[in-house]
Amino acid sequence: MTHPHHIEDAAEAHAFIYGGKARFTLVSKATGKRYTYRVAAAKDSPHMFFVSLLTGQSNETDYEYIGFLKTAGMHSELIAGRKGNAAHPAFKGLAWLLKQIENSNPLAMPETVEFWHEGRCARCARPLTDPASIARGLGPECATK
């Protein structure tokens, strides 16, 4: 049995990341190292997302901006922002995951990483209560958009 907050399907993970208000954790199966990200849609551009990394104990406030994602169809590019560091392992890890998912056909989640969400809708950030919504990471209304 899988955990309801663990997303194993690459297409669902990809949709979750670009939901607009996503918070998720990537865990390396090789090292056990984990990083928690917040990816928020830009208000004025449907193809830009701001990426922040959890750097403190409060998963509500302790995020630092590391860069932005520019999307074009099914492909994206993670670009270090002014305060970002493209050499940081968390930056490299997210860029690697996106490249692995987007370059696979059909979409496939790499076996060396786990993708976890916190139980909130990736699009509207409301708490999820329905088991199918929890597994998907999107509420029923947001999943149709």
N, C-alpha and C positions, 0 to 999 in steps of 0.2 A: 504494500500500500504506500502510495506517495503522500507527502504532506501537501495540504491544500494551498500553501503559499509558495510551493516549489513549482516553477514553470519549466517543463521539460521540452515543450514544443517550441521550435525556433520561430515559427511564424507568430505564435502567441507572445513570445518574448519580444520580438521585433515590434509588434503592435503595441505592447505594453510600454516599451521605451519611448515611443512616439505618441503616447496618449495625450500628453500636454501637461500633466502634473504627476509624473512618475517618480516613485522612490523605490529603489531596488538595491539588492546586494549581490555582488558576484563573489563566488568562493572558488578558489583554485583547489581542485582535488589533489593536485600534486604536492602543494605546499601548505594547504590549509589557510593561506592568507585570504582575507576578505576585505572588500571595499564597498562602501555604501554610497550611492549616487542619487542625486535629484536632477531630473531632466524636465525643464519647463519650457513650454512653447513661447516664442516671442509673440508679443501682442500684435505687431504690425507686419509680420512675415510668416506665412504658413510653412515656409521651408527652412526656418531657423529655430534652434532649440538651445537654451542655455544649460550648461552642465556644471553641477557643483558636487563637491566631494565632502562627505561627513568627516570632520577632523576633530571633533570633540565628543563629549558624552551625551549631549542633548540632540536627539535625532529630530528635533523640531527647529533648532536655531543654529547649531554648530556646523554649518556648511560653508565651504569656501569655493568661490567660482574658479573653475579650472579651464574653461573654454566653451566652445559652442559647436554644435552640429549643424552642418548645412546639408540639406537633403535634395536629391534629384531623383524622383521616382523611387526605386527600391534601393538606391545606393546613397551613401552618406559619407561625409568627411568630418572627422573630429579635428578641430583646429584649436590650438592653445590660445587662450585669451591673453591679454596684457599681463595679468597676474598668474596665468597658468604656466605649467612646466611640462612640456611634451616629453621630457625624460623621466617623469615620475612614474613609478610602476602602476599606479591607479589609472593614469592617463593612457599608458601603453596597453593596459589590460582591457579597457573599454574599447579602444580603437581596434585592438586585435579581435575581440568578440564580434564587433559589428562587421568587420571584414570577413571573418569566418562564416557568419550567418549569411551575409549578403552575396558572397561568392559561391555559396553552395546551391545546387539545383537538384532536387528540391531543397528548400530551406532545411538546414540541419543544425542542431545545437552541438557544439563541440563536446566531446566526451570528457574533457579535462576541466570543465567548469560547471558550477551549479548557479542557477538564476533563482533568486528569492525575491518576493515582493512582501510588503508589510500588511496586506489585507485591506488596502484602500484602492478605490478605482483610480486607474492611471489617467483618466480623462478629467474627472471632476473632484477627485480626492475624498469622496464620501466613503465611510466604512462599508465594506461588503458583508452581506449576511447570507445570501443564497450560495449554497455549495458550488454550483456551476459558475457563478460569478467570481467567487473566491479563487477557484482553480484557473479561471481565465485571466483574472486581474482587472476585469472591466465589468461594470454593472450592466444590467440588461438594456437600458436605454442607451448608454454610451457605446455599447458593443455594436449597435446598429448604425452608428455615425462614422 
